[in-house]
């Protein structure tokens, strides 16, 4: 008899399980353009602890991931300066989908199609637990933010702006 796949199995959860990472699952009703604020609201979470995964690119169109609080924006000038790039900008959705292998709104930093450098807002690392996309729209996973450093080699940056 075939093993029944878990309903929320994604490249992200496969990677987390393979690395023996403890995580909690937080499915919710996805809302187009609702973003991290919507998911935080429907799950009863502080948007500061909901981490969004943003696919960006430098001046040479090299992709990178930025992990940011759900209720903050990225200062692209500050980020570019800290990572030694001339400029950084968000990728167009179709380009982001191609780099990550996920649909925008369901982008997880775990199990991406391409290996990209990952930058994490430093204050996220001070949190005891975060929720971050699990690789599908309407699906977050809760875990220790240090997992992002351990599994992804995420580098700490300070580039948050209030929304």
N, C-alpha and C positions, 0 to 999 in steps of 0.2 A: 504494500500500500504506500502511495506517495506521501511524503511528509507534507503536512498542511503548512503553507507559508503564512507567516503572521500577516495580518491585514495591512499593517503599516510598513512592511518591508520596503526599504528604499536603499540606494547605494550608501546613503548616510548611515542608516541604522545597521546595515550589514557591516560597515567599517567599525562602528562603535561596538557592536557585538563581538566582532573578530578581535578587537583590542581589549575585550573585557571591561568596557566602560559602563558604569552604572548610570542609567538615565531613566527619567520618567516620561510618559507620553501624554501629550496635551492636544488632542484633536479639537477643532472648532469649525464653525461654519465660516468658510472663507468669503470675504467680501472684496470684489474687484476694487483696487485702489484704497482698500481699508488700511493696509499697512500694519505696522507693529502696534499702533494705538488701538486699532480695532481688535486685534487678537488679545491685547492686554485687557481691554474692557470686557470682552465676552468671557475671558477666562478668569476675571477677577484678580489680575496681576498688576503690579506696579510697572508702568511702561519703561521705567529706568532699568528693570531687570529683564525686559524682553529685548533681545539683541538681534538687530537686523544685519543681514549679510549683503553687502553692496559690492557689485562687480564694477570696478573702475579700470581706467587705463592711463598710462603715462603718455608723455609727448610722442613716444615711438609706437603707440598703440599696443604696448605690452600690458597684458591684463594683470590685475591684482585684486585681492579681496580686502574689504575693510569691514570690521565688526564694530558696530556702533549701537549705543543705547537707542531704544525705540523712540524716545522722545528728544533726541538730539540730532543735529545735522553735522556733516563732516565739513570742516574748513579745509577745502582742497589746497589752498595756498600753504597753510600750516603743514598739512600732510606731505605735500611735494617737497617742502623745505626739509622736513625730517627724514625723508627717505632718499634725498639726493636727486630728485627728479626736477625737471624744469617746470612741468605742470602735471596735474592729475585731473581727470574729469570722469563722470559716470559714463559707462558704456551704454550704447543704445540697447533697448531690450533684446532685439534679435541677436546682437553681438554677445551680450551677457549670457543669453541662453546657450549659444554655441560654445562659449568658453567653459561654462559651468556644467553643462549637460542637464541643467534644471530649468524650469520655467520661472521667469521673474515672478516673485510672489511666493515661490516655493524653493528659493535658492538656499541650500545648506552649504556651509564651508567644508563639510565632511563628504568625501566620496565624489569630488568634482571630476569632470571629464579630463580637464587639464590641471596639472599641478601649477599653482600660482602662489606668489608670495602672499602671506596673510598678515595684516596689521590689525591690532586690537586696541581700542581705546583703553588707556591704562586704568581708568577707574572701574572698568568692567572686571578686571582681575582682582579687585578688592571685594567683590561681591561673593557671598557664600555659595550662591547658586544662580544660574541664569536659565532662561528658556530661549532656544534658538531654533531656526527652522530645521525640521527633520527630513527635508528633501521632497516635500509635496505641499501644495497650497492647502492651508487649513490644518497643518500638522506641525506642532512644535515639540521639541524634546527639552527636558530639564536636566541640567548637569552642572558639574563644577567647572567654572570658567578656565581653570588651569589645564583642563583637557585640551583646550584650543592651543595652548603653548606646547603641551606634550605631544599631541598627535599632528598638529599642523605647523609647528614651529612658528606660531604667531609672534610677531614682534610688537612690543608695547609702543604706542604713540600717544601723543596728546593733541587731538585735533577736533574735539567736540565743541559744537556751538549750540546754544539754546535755539529751539525751533520757534 
